[in-house]
Structures are given as C-alpha cells and as structure tokens.
Amino acid sequence: MPTLEEVYRKYLDMVFRICSRYCQDKQEAEDLTQETFLRLERSLPSFRGDSVLGTWIYRISTNACLDHLRRRKVRTRLHADYLDSMVVGNLNSGGDKVLAKIDLDRILGHFRPIVRQTLFLTLAEGLSYREAAEVLDLSPAAVAKTVTRFMEKFRSKEAKRVRFNQAVGKACP
Amino acid sequence: MGLRGFSDLRPDGRATLDLKEADGREAAGGFSLWKLDKLMNGELPQAEAAALREAISRSPQAMRYVEKYSALHLDVPLGKSRMPSADGKQGRAARMSAWIALRRMLGTGNGRRNLGFALATLLLAGTGMWALQLRGKGDPKAEKAVVGFAPKGLEDVMVRILISGKEYEAGSVANAGPGETLGVAYRSPRIVSAQIWFLEEGGTPQAMSGEGSLQWPAAPGWRPAPVRILLEGDWHRQTVWVITAFSAFTAAEALEAVAGKAPRADLHAHIFKLAQ
C-alpha cells in the first residue's frame, strides 16, 4: 500500500494538470488539487489495488473536478471560456452539428453520479469506451450504452426544440 | 466521438462494441486527455507512447496542450499550510491543510484522541457561534469583526440576481418570465440597506420591495439576501435596479439613483435587464 507522501510526490503534477483544465486560474487549481489530495487521503486505506494506482487517482481527480464544476454551476453561470481548449474540442467533436451542441452544462445535469462520470470522461475528457470502462470499473458495453442513450435523448430533445421554434416562427413571423 | 455510440447498439437494445473503433479517437481528431496525462507522467508503455507522440505531432492543438501542461509544476510540500494573506483571509487550500494537520494531531483512525484538542475545538466553535449571533443582531462590534475578515478590495456592495437557480451579474440580461421568482445575492463589508425597483415597458419606475429600505447583514462572501419576489404581470422586458447604501435612504433618493444621479457617494444602483 503506497503512503500518501509517495502518492503526493509522484502524482502531484498530474493531479494539478487535471485540475487546471477546469479552473479559471492557478490559485483555484491549487485549491482543487489540495481538495483532491484530501479525498485521496480519505480513500487511500480503501484502495484495494484492483486497478492501477494512476487510474484510481485519475478517477478521484476527475470526480473532484466534476464536483467543482457542479458547485460553480450552482453559484454562477458556467462559461466555457475558461475551460481548456482540448476539453472544448472534445465536446465539439460530435459526429454532426446536433451532437456538437453538447456542452458541460448538459453533462452536469440531473443524472445519477455514475452516468455523469461516464459522460464526463467520454465526452469532455475524450476517453474511449474501453478507457472509461477501465477508469470506472465498468464493462465497455455499459459505458457505450450510457453514452448512446444520452446522445439519443439529446438528439430527440434538439429535434423537438427545432420543431417548436419552427412552429413559433410560423405563428408569430 | 458522437456517431461512434449509435453504431454500438443492436436492434434488440443490447450493446455491441467495436473496440477498435472506440479506441480510434486520435484518428477522429479528439484526444484522450487521460492518455496525454499518462504520457506526461511517464506512465505509458513505450510503444503506445511513441504512437501517441506521432499522433500529437500531427495536431497543432495537441502540441500546444502538451507544451503548456508539461510546463505545469506545483511545488507545495504535503501538509504545508499556505500562509494567510495580508488581509488575514486564508484560502480554501490552507483550511484543507489545516484540517489535515488537525486530523493527524487528533490521531483519528487509531482511536487515540487528544482530549485537550477536543475541548479547544469546542471552545472555538462556541466563540464562532457567539460571533455569528452578534452579527445577526447587527451589533457594531460584530460588524467590526466581519470587516477584519473582509476580502481585500471589498469596499462596496456587490449584487447579483438569482432566477431559476442561475446567477446574473449586474449589467447582464437575464432570461425570466412571469411566474418565476427573483432572488438577490450580495457581498458587503458592512450592514447594507437596499431597495429593489423595476420598470416595465412604457411604465414608470416602481418599488418592488415595498416602502422603506431592507436591511441585510454584512457578508464577506456571496450570500443570498432574505428577499424573494414573484415576477407577475404581462411583460416581455423589464429593468430591475437593486439600490444599496450603507445607511437607510428614502424612495426619492432611490429614484434619483435610478435616474443615474445618486445623491450620496455610498448609494449605488445595480442594474439588471430581464427578458423573456
């Protein structure tokens, strides 16, 4: 079992990098890094070694970022301008115009935590289904199903919205 | 990324997965940030690292990302509390570190708890509650204490409005309609007097919050004001002013502030636009 000091020495920069992707400035990223290590300290005794330590730390770090983004969303509007361009690029790399509209606001919505984490890892962090499955300790098929369902719902909602706007446009030109 | 998911479902609803396709993100232009993190932390197998480096070299955006994030380095020893800032306010990280230190001193986990520390914590909690009680009563002593912890630079009142769980800064346009509730959040180094006024299209400014000024306690951090206003009537756009001052003011003074001619230096009109 690695000690917290060992984990801290080896993974501090990695956790800081992950946190920096979702923070406005260095101070905020530092605070989030500290919070992540506080979580790591709490969870370290329960680390069973089933997954690679780096994978487990990545899961905890991205969870901390997800919670941070949700808190920020409650406090104020979530703006994409401080997100890293790679995250924005991943979110916008949908297969078509409709899927490219998926933003973090949608992912942070009222989902079960595991669904939210799955969507966050695949859509914002850009992990493949197999990678996300490894991080979340799920089967790749389960990850695929979750993402697909979300996309189907999103696509159907967008279609409804477009139809509604067209109807309103016709009624009130 | 997106289309990949749709081809994974069989007509019977069970997922089948083409893992080769699912792992082909780099070819599709997206990058797994986890892989990039592992690469930068030296945790990727050699062959995979070489393939990823090649993919990165083809993408200017990924190159910029790796250059930027490889240079990121944090040099803070574990458990070191950040020094309090000049205004005496500790950051969240400092409080976290202090909490870690306190937990270690209390020896949580092995059953040995220091009675002295427990008593000291109780004493601190009691003092905190006493200070909060004074603050609630608007005691000048407590107000002075709050000023001592106010963030540097907070000399004026800052106001945001809350509609459907979203906050809007002063000067911004908020999406709102009849039937929704308008709330206010604020920061102030001192007790603040406030009035809320509104103007619908073609009307004249009217007080939303009734006669007289509302009194809100000092708030060094953002705090919801004890006021909720139901937006009624038939309107498409309206302007809302939250007028604040450090002492009570009259409706006439508020109207002058709404017109942009504040009669006192501490009287400010924070303007918001509501549109459906």
Contacts between the chains, C-beta under 8 A, distances in Angstrom:
chain1	res1	chain2	res2	distance
A	4	B	78	6.9
A	5	B	78	5.9
A	8	B	78	4.6
A	10	B	41	7.9
A	11	B	41	7.3
A	12	B	74	5.6
A	12	B	76	7.7
A	13	B	40	7.9
A	13	B	41	7.2
A	13	B	72	6.6
A	13	B	73	5.7
A	13	B	74	6.2
A	14	B	37	5.5
A	14	B	40	7.3
A	14	B	41	4.7
A	16	B	72	6.0
A	16	B	73	7.7
A	16	B	74	4.3
A	17	B	37	6.2
A	17	B	40	6.9
A	17	B	69	4.9
A	17	B	72	5.4
A	18	B	33	7.9
A	18	B	37	6.5
A	20	B	69	7.3
A	20	B	72	6.1
A	21	B	33	7.0
A	27	B	91	6.9
A	30	B	74	6.7
A	30	B	76	7.1
A	30	B	91	7.9
A	30	B	93	5.6
A	31	B	91	6.1
A	31	B	92	4.4
A	31	B	93	4.5
A	31	B	96	7.7
A	33	B	74	6.4
A	33	B	93	7.8
A	34	B	76	8.0
A	34	B	92	7.4
A	34	B	93	3.9
A	34	B	96	4.7
A	34	B	97	6.5
A	35	B	92	7.1
A	35	B	93	7.7
A	35	B	96	6.0
A	37	B	78	7.4
A	38	B	96	5.2
A	38	B	99	7.3
A	38	B	100	6.5
A	41	B	100	6.7
A	45	B	109	8.0
A	54	B	38	6.6
A	54	B	41	7.0
A	54	B	43	5.3
A	58	B	34	5.8
A	58	B	37	6.8
A	74	B	165	7.0
A	75	B	167	6.7
A	75	B	222	7.1
A	76	B	160	7.7
A	76	B	166	8.0
A	76	B	167	4.8
A	77	B	166	5.7
A	77	B	167	6.8
A	77	B	168	7.5
A	84	B	65	7.2
A	85	B	61	6.4
A	85	B	64	7.8
A	85	B	65	7.4
A	86	B	31	6.3
A	86	B	33	6.1
A	86	B	36	7.9
A	86	B	61	6.7
A	86	B	62	7.2
A	86	B	65	4.9
A	87	B	33	7.3
A	89	B	29	7.8
A	89	B	30	6.9
A	89	B	31	7.8
A	89	B	61	6.2
A	90	B	1	7.0
A	90	B	30	5.1
A	90	B	31	7.2
A	90	B	33	7.4
A	93	B	1	5.0
A	93	B	2	7.7
A	93	B	28	6.7
A	93	B	29	5.7
A	93	B	30	4.4
A	94	B	1	6.1
A	94	B	2	3.6
A	94	B	3	7.9
A	95	B	1	6.9
A	95	B	2	3.8
A	95	B	3	3.1
A	95	B	4	7.4
A	96	B	2	6.8
A	96	B	3	7.2
A	99	B	1	7.7
A	99	B	2	3.4
A	99	B	3	7.6
A	100	B	2	7.6
A	102	B	2	7.7
A	121	B	34	7.7
A	122	B	1	7.6
A	123	B	1	7.0
A	125	B	32	7.1
A	125	B	33	4.8
A	125	B	34	6.1
A	126	B	1	7.3
A	126	B	25	6.1
A	126	B	30	4.7
A	126	B	31	5.5
A	126	B	32	4.9
A	126	B	33	5.6
A	127	B	32	5.0
A	127	B	33	7.7
A	127	B	34	5.4
A	128	B	19	7.9
A	128	B	22	4.6
A	128	B	23	4.6
A	128	B	24	7.9
A	128	B	25	5.5
A	128	B	32	6.2
A	129	B	8	7.8
A	129	B	17	6.2
A	129	B	19	7.3
A	129	B	22	4.3
A	130	B	19	5.4
A	130	B	22	5.9
A	130	B	23	6.0
A	131	B	23	7.8
A	131	B	32	5.8
A	131	B	34	6.0
A	131	B	35	7.3
A	135	B	34	7.0
A	140	B	17	5.2
A	140	B	19	6.4
A	140	B	22	7.0
A	141	B	8	7.9
A	141	B	14	7.8
A	141	B	15	4.2
A	141	B	16	7.4
A	141	B	17	5.4
A	142	B	15	7.5
A	144	B	5	6.3
A	144	B	8	4.3
A	144	B	9	7.9
A	144	B	15	4.7
A	144	B	17	5.0
A	144	B	22	7.2
A	145	B	8	7.6
A	145	B	9	7.3
A	145	B	15	4.4
A	147	B	5	4.8
A	148	B	5	4.0
A	148	B	6	6.3
A	148	B	8	5.8
A	148	B	9	5.5
A	148	B	15	7.1
A	151	B	2	6.1
A	151	B	5	5.2
A	151	B	6	6.9
A	152	B	6	7.6
